[in-house]
């Protein structure tokens, strides 16, 4: 029997990166997975891969900037499977630095990485309360705990996105707030805080650096400041999510579980 047998898991940003790895792992462990993503092609591919491996899953197209889409996403999960055991607010992206970001891009980042998770929780919590149990995971970042995102010298705070840092700081505080008020309802809420991971976000971070030599310098500097001297793979963060989603972490709520190779140690 899998560690998530007969549970229903809704994962945002599940078409790629950490979300994709988590969707496939959760399905392997027995969960029925709702793959939510704005990219229909990649989302459907993940569902197909899940089914090819004997798992169960559906795709839901969602634009997390649209409040109506967030509600529809939760409703479609319920319509398909009749319950919701795990909500993993994972979708995210990197935005521009303070000098470059516009108000429109600021609002988009906050909407996708903070407002949408808040709304998803708002719609999922009554369902979980009625069920008598639930599990909410949020993807934060080491930027949730350190505005510089670590101890790198070349990749300094001026290059960080204020919107990304604000959203990731906010998602940690939302996690802690909900964990306290929902503990009595047997609903656990935790935040995963990865460091550098080999995903599209990492690629987009490098894209903001316009000179190839600078990109190489920054990349080398980041790795040099990771005690484990490497970047994490999405599957490694998915394993952290599995622990928090499973009954193995039954007395764990309100935490920021850092998976950064020792950067913040």
TAWO-V740187 format. One record per pair of residues at least 12 apart in sequence whose ideal C-beta (glycine too) atoms are under 10 Angstrom apart, sorted by the first residue. I is the first residue (numbers start at 0). GAP is how many residues later the second one is. If there is no record, write none. Layout:
# TAWO-V740187
[[I	GAP] [I	GAP]]
This chain:
# TAWO-V740187
[[0	28] [0	29] [1	23] [1	24] [1	25] [1	26] [1	27] [1	28] [1	29] [1	53] [1	240] [1	244] [2	22] [2	23] [2	25] [2	26] [2	27] [2	28] [2	239] [2	240] [2	242] [2	243] [2	244] [2	245] [3	21] [3	22] [3	23] [3	24] [3	25] [3	26] [3	27] [3	28] [3	29] [3	81] [3	82] [3	131] [3	238] [3	241] [3	242] [3	243] [4	24] [4	25] [4	26] [5	24] [5	25] [5	26] [5	75] [5	77] [5	79] [6	19] [6	22] [6	23] [6	24] [6	25] [6	26] [6	74] [6	76] [6	77] [6	78] [6	79] [6	126] [6	128] [6	238] [6	239] [6	240] [7	18] [7	23] [7	24] [7	25] [7	26] [7	48] [7	69] [7	70] [7	72] [7	73] [7	74] [7	75] [7	76] [7	77] [7	78] [7	79] [7	119] [8	13] [8	14] [8	17] [8	18] [8	20] [8	22] [8	23] [8	24] [8	25] [8	26] [8	48] [8	68] [8	72] [8	75] [8	76] [8	77] [8	78] [8	79] [8	126] [8	128] [8	232] [8	236] [9	13] [9	21] [9	22] [9	23] [9	24] [9	25] [9	26] [9	50] [9	52] [9	63] [9	64] [9	66] [9	67] [9	68] [9	71] [9	74] [9	75] [9	76] [9	77] [9	78] [9	79] [9	110] [9	114] [10	12] [10	15] [10	20] [10	22] [10	23] [10	24] [10	25] [10	26] [10	35] [10	46] [10	75] [10	76] [10	77] [10	78] [10	79] [10	80] [10	126] [10	128] [10	227] [10	230] [10	234] [11	22] [11	23] [11	24] [11	25] [11	26] [11	48] [11	50] [11	52] [11	58] [11	61] [11	75] [11	76] [11	77] [11	78] [11	79] [11	80] [11	100] [11	104] [11	105] [11	108] [11	127] [12	22] [12	23] [12	24] [12	25] [12	26] [12	30] [12	49] [12	51] [12	75] [12	76] [12	77] [12	78] [12	79] [12	80] [12	99] [12	100] [12	126] [12	186] [12	187] [12	188] [13	12] [13	19] [13	20] [13	21] [13	22] [13	23] [13	25] [13	28] [13	29] [13	32] [13	33] [13	36] [13	43] [13	45] [13	46] [13	48] [13	74] [13	76] [13	77] [14	20] [14	21] [14	22] [14	23] [14	24] [14	25] [14	26] [14	27] [14	28] [14	29] [14	30] [14	31] [14	32] [14	44] [14	46] [14	76] [14	185] [15	21] [15	23] [15	26] [15	27] [15	29] [15	30] [15	75] [15	183] [15	184] [15	185] [15	218] [16	25] [16	73] [16	74] [16	75] [16	122] [16	180] [16	181] [16	182] [16	183] [16	184] [16	185] [16	186] [16	217] [16	220] [16	221] [17	70] [17	72] [17	73] [17	74] [17	121] [17	174] [17	176] [17	179] [17	180] [17	181] [17	182] [17	183] [17	214] [17	215] [17	216] [17	217] [17	218] [17	219] [17	220] [17	222] [17	223] [18	16] [18	17] [18	18] [18	23] [18	24] [18	27] [18	69] [18	71] [18	72] [18	73] [18	120] [18	180] [18	215] [18	218] [18	219] [18	222] [19	15] [19	17] [19	22] [19	23] [19	25] [19	26] [19	29] [19	30] [19	70] [19	179] [19	214] [19	215] [19	218] [20	25] [20	176] [20	178] [20	212] [20	213] [20	214] [20	215] [20	216] [20	217] [20	218] [20	220] [21	64] [21	66] [21	68] [21	115] [21	117] [21	170] [21	212] [21	213] [21	215] [21	216] [21	217] [21	218] [21	219] [21	220] [21	223] [22	12] [22	13] [22	14] [22	20] [22	23] [22	24] [22	26] [22	27] [22	32] [22	34] [22	65] [22	67] [22	215] [22	218] [23	22] [23	25] [23	26] [23	29] [23	31] [23	33] [23	210] [23	211] [23	214] [24	30] [24	209] [24	210] [24	213] [24	214] [24	216] [24	217] [24	220] [25	24] [25	29] [25	31] [25	60] [25	62] [25	212] [25	215] [25	216] [25	219] [25	220] [26	19] [26	20] [26	22] [26	23] [26	24] [26	26] [26	27] [26	28] [26	29] [26	30] [27	22] [27	25] [27	26] [27	27] [27	214] [28	26] [28	213] [28	216] [28	217] [29	25] [29	26] [30	19] [30	24] [30	25] [30	26] [30	50] [30	54] [30	55] [30	211] [30	214] [30	215] [31	18] [31	23] [31	24] [31	25] [31	26] [31	45] [31	48] [31	49] [31	50] [31	51] [31	53] [32	13] [32	14] [32	17] [32	22] [32	23] [32	24] [32	25] [32	26] [32	44] [32	48] [32	53] [32	55] [33	13] [33	23] [33	24] [33	25] [33	26] [33	28] [33	39] [33	40] [33	42] [33	43] [33	44] [33	46] [33	47] [33	50] [33	52] [33	53] [33	54] [34	12] [34	14] [34	15] [34	22] [34	23] [34	24] [34	25] [34	26] [35	22] [35	23] [35	24] [35	25] [35	26] [35	28] [35	33] [35	34] [35	37] [35	38] [35	40] [35	41] [35	52] [35	53] [35	54] [35	55] [35	84] [36	22] [36	23] [36	24] [36	25] [36	26] [36	27] [36	53] [36	54] [37	23] [37	24] [37	25] [37	26] [37	27] [37	28] [37	31] [37	53] [37	74] [38	22] [39	19] [39	20] [39	21] [41	17] [41	158] [42	14] [42	15] [42	16] [42	17] [42	18] [42	19] [43	14] [43	15] [43	17] [44	14] [45	13] [46	12] [46	13] [55	24] [55	25] [56	23] [57	18] [57	19] [57	21] [57	22] [57	23] [58	17] [59	12] [59	13] [59	14] [59	15] [59	16] [59	17] [59	20] [60	12] [60	15] [61	12] [61	14] [61	29] [61	54] [61	58] [62	48] [62	49] [62	53] [63	25] [63	27] [63	28] [63	44] [63	47] [63	48] [63	49] [63	51] [63	52] [63	53] [63	55] [63	56] [64	42] [64	43] [64	45] [64	46] [64	47] [64	50] [64	51] [65	45] [65	50] [65	53] [66	44] [66	48] [66	49] [66	52] [66	55] [66	56] [67	51] [68	47] [68	50] [69	19] [69	41] [69	45] [69	46] [69	47] [69	48] [69	49] [69	50] [69	51] [69	52] [69	53] [69	54] [70	48] [70	49] [70	51] [70	52] [71	51] [72	14] [72	43] [72	46] [72	47] [72	50] [72	51] [73	13] [73	45] [73	46] [73	47] [73	48] [73	49] [73	50] [73	52] [73	53] [74	48] [74	52] [76	46] [76	47] [76	50] [77	45] [77	46] [77	49] [81	45] [82	44] [82	45] [82	47] [82	48] [82	50] [82	51] [83	39] [83	40] [83	41] [83	43] [83	44] [83	47] [83	50] [83	51] [84	39] [84	42] [84	43] [84	46] [84	48] [84	49] [84	50] [84	160] [85	38] [85	42] [85	48] [85	49] [85	50] [85	51] [85	102] [85	155] [85	158] [85	159] [85	160] [86	30] [86	33] [86	34] [86	36] [86	37] [86	38] [86	40] [86	41] [86	47] [86	48] [86	49] [86	50] [86	51] [86	100] [86	102] [86	158] [87	29] [87	32] [87	47] [87	48] [87	49] [87	50] [87	51] [87	104] [87	150] [87	153] [87	156] [87	157] [88	24] [88	25] [88	27] [88	28] [88	29] [88	30] [88	31] [88	32] [88	35] [88	47] [88	48] [88	49] [88	50] [88	51] [88	82] [88	85] [88	86] [88	102] [89	23] [89	27] [89	47] [89	48] [89	49] [89	102] [89	147] [89	148] [89	151] [90	21] [90	22] [90	25] [90	26] [90	29] [90	48] [91	17] [91	20] [91	21] [91	22] [91	24] [91	25] [91	47] [91	48] [91	49] [91	72] [91	75] [91	76] [91	79] [91	107] [91	108] [91	109] [92	15] [92	16] [92	19] [92	20] [92	68] [92	70] [92	71] [92	74] [92	107] [92	108] [92	111] [92	112] [93	15] [93	47] [93	49] [93	66] [93	67] [93	69] [93	70] [93	106] [93	107] [93	108] [93	109] [93	110] [93	111] [93	112] [93	113] [93	114] [94	13] [94	14] [94	15] [94	17] [94	18] [94	65] [94	66] [94	67] [94	68] [94	69] [94	70] [94	71] [94	72] [94	109] [94	113] [95	13] [95	63] [95	65] [95	66] [95	67] [95	68] [95	112] [96	60] [96	61] [96	62] [96	63] [96	64] [96	65] [96	66] [96	67] [96	111] [97	59] [97	60] [97	61] [97	62] [97	63] [97	64] [97	65] [97	67] [98	59] [98	60] [99	61] [99	108] [100	60] [100	61] [100	62] [100	63] [104	56] [104	58] [105	55] [105	56] [105	57] [105	60] [105	61] [106	56] [107	55] [108	52] [108	53] [108	54] [108	55] [108	56] [108	57] [108	58] [108	59] [109	53] [109	54] [109	56] [109	57] [109	60] [110	52] [110	56] [111	51] [111	55] [112	25] [112	26] [112	27] [112	28] [112	50] [112	51] [112	53] [112	54] [112	55] [112	57] [112	58] [113	24] [113	49] [113	52] [113	53] [113	54] [113	55] [113	56] [113	57] [113	59] [113	60] [114	52] [114	55] [116	19] [116	20] [116	21] [116	22] [116	50] [116	53] [116	54] [116	57] [116	58] [116	61] [117	20] [117	52] [117	53] [117	56] [117	60] [119	16] [119	18] [120	13] [120	15] [120	17] [120	53] [120	54] [120	57] [120	61] [120	66] [120	68] [121	56] [123	12] [123	63] [124	53] [124	56] [124	57] [124	60] [124	62] [124	64] [127	54] [127	57] [127	58] [127	59] [127	60] [128	53] [128	55] [128	56] [128	57] [128	58] [129	55] [130	54] [130	55] [130	56] [131	53] [131	54] [131	55] [132	52] [132	53] [132	54] [132	55] [133	48] [133	51] [133	52] [133	53] [133	54] [133	55] [134	51] [134	52] [134	53] [134	54] [134	55] [134	109] [134	110] [134	111] [134	112] [134	114] [134	115] [134	118] [135	38] [135	39] [135	42] [135	43] [135	46] [135	51] [135	52] [135	53] [135	54] [135	55] [135	108] [135	109] [135	117] [136	38] [136	51] [136	52] [136	53] [136	54] [136	55] [136	103] [136	104] [136	105] [136	107] [136	108] [136	120] [137	30] [137	33] [137	34] [137	36] [137	37] [137	40] [137	51] [137	52] [137	53] [137	54] [137	55] [137	118] [138	29] [138	32] [138	52] [138	53] [138	54] [138	55] [138	58] [138	98] [138	102] [139	27] [139	28] [139	29] [139	30] [139	31] [139	32] [139	33] [139	34] [139	35] [139	50] [139	51] [139	52] [139	53] [139	54] [139	116] [139	117] [139	118] [140	23] [140	24] [140	26] [140	27] [140	28] [140	30] [140	31] [140	50] [140	51] [140	52] [140	53] [140	54] [140	55] [140	56] [140	60] [140	115] [140	117] [140	119] [141	26] [141	51] [141	52] [141	53] [141	54] [141	114] [141	116] [141	117] [141	118] [141	119] [141	121] [141	122] [142	17] [142	18] [142	21] [142	22] [142	23] [142	24] [142	25] [142	26] [142	29] [142	50] [142	51] [142	52] [143	21] [143	23] [143	24] [143	25] [143	26] [143	27] [143	28] [143	29] [143	31] [143	47] [143	48] [143	49] [143	50] [143	112] [143	114] [144	23] [144	24] [144	27] [144	46] [144	48] [144	111] [144	113] [144	115] [144	119] [145	19] [145	23] [145	47] [145	112] [145	114] [145	117] [145	118] [146	13] [146	15] [146	18] [146	19] [146	21] [146	22] [147	12] [147	17] [148	12] [148	15] [148	16] [148	19] [148	46] [148	47] [148	56] [148	73] [148	111] [148	114] [148	115] [149	45] [149	46] [149	72] [149	75] [149	76] [149	110] [149	111] [149	113] [149	114] [150	71] [150	74] [150	75] [150	76] [150	112] [150	113] [150	114] [151	44] [151	66] [151	69] [151	70] [151	71] [151	72] [151	73] [151	74] [151	111] [152	65] [152	68] [152	69] [152	71] [152	72] [153	60] [153	63] [153	64] [153	65] [153	66] [153	67] [153	68] [153	70] [153	71] [154	41] [154	50] [154	54] [154	59] [154	62] [154	63] [154	64] [154	65] [154	66] [154	67] [154	70] [155	62] [155	65] [158	46] [158	49] [158	50] [158	55] [158	59] [159	45] [160	44] [160	47] [163	37] [163	41] [167	23] [167	25] [170	20] [170	22] [170	85] [171	19] [171	21] [171	82] [171	83] [171	84] [172	18] [173	15] [173	17] [174	14] [174	15] [174	16] [174	17] [174	18] [174	78] [174	79] [174	80] [174	81] [175	13] [175	14] [175	15] [175	77] [175	78] [175	79] [175	80] [176	12] [176	77] [177	12] [177	75] [177	76] [178	12] [178	73] [178	74] [178	75] [178	76] [179	73] [179	74] [181	71] [181	72] [182	70] [182	71] [185	64] [186	66] [187	56] [187	57] [187	61] [187	62] [187	63] [187	64] [187	65] [187	66] [187	67] [188	55] [188	64] [188	65] [188	66] [189	50] [189	51] [189	53] [189	54] [189	55] [189	59] [189	62] [189	63] [189	64] [189	65] [189	66] [189	67] [190	53] [190	63] [190	64] [190	65] [190	66] [190	67] [191	45] [191	46] [191	48] [191	49] [191	51] [191	52] [191	63] [191	64] [191	65] [191	66] [191	67] [192	44] [192	47] [192	62] [192	63] [192	64] [192	65] [192	66] [192	67] [192	71] [193	38] [193	40] [193	42] [193	43] [193	46] [193	63] [193	64] [193	65] [193	66] [193	67] [194	27] [194	30] [194	31] [194	33] [194	36] [194	37] [194	42] [194	63] [194	64] [194	65] [194	66] [194	67] [194	68] [194	69] [195	23] [195	26] [195	27] [195	29] [195	30] [195	34] [195	35] [195	36] [195	64] [195	65] [195	67] [196	34] [196	35] [196	36] [196	37] [196	38] [196	39] [196	40] [196	62] [196	63] [196	64] [197	32] [197	33] [197	34] [197	35] [197	36] [197	37] [197	38] [197	39] [198	32] [198	33] [198	34] [198	35] [198	38] [199	34] [201	17] [201	20] [201	29] [201	30] [204	13] [204	14] [204	17] [205	12] [205	13] [205	16] [218	12] [221	41] [222	38] [224	36] [224	37] [224	38] [225	34] [225	35] [225	36] [225	37] [226	33] [226	34] [226	35] [226	36] [226	38] [227	32] [227	33] [227	34] [227	35] [228	32] [228	33] [229	31] [230	30] [231	27] [231	28] [231	29] [235	23] [235	25] [236	20] [236	22] [238	20] [239	17] [239	18] [239	19] [240	16] [240	18] [242	14] [243	13]]
